């Protein structure tokens, strides 16, 4: 099992459905082996939990019932055979920011100039 009972409870508190928790816990690697344990303390998982909590809170504030929230989530999965709970984790991955070499040089020079000006004033 790739998910501890405490982690399953944390997912449930964040608004994940039992269906989703079971899918995450039973996930396998491409070659059919069990996946490594899920680390809910990782930045991606933290963003995923925050995102789900915010989404659920928004729906509750709009007057949705728990049943309506669960139906909406399950409708998401019903709309496509390839949809799965990992979609929400994938959505939270942030691309690595690529910086242009010349931008780096320019910013470094600005810092040097500011430091030099501080010495004079």
Beta strands, then each sheet from edge to edge (+ up, - down):
end
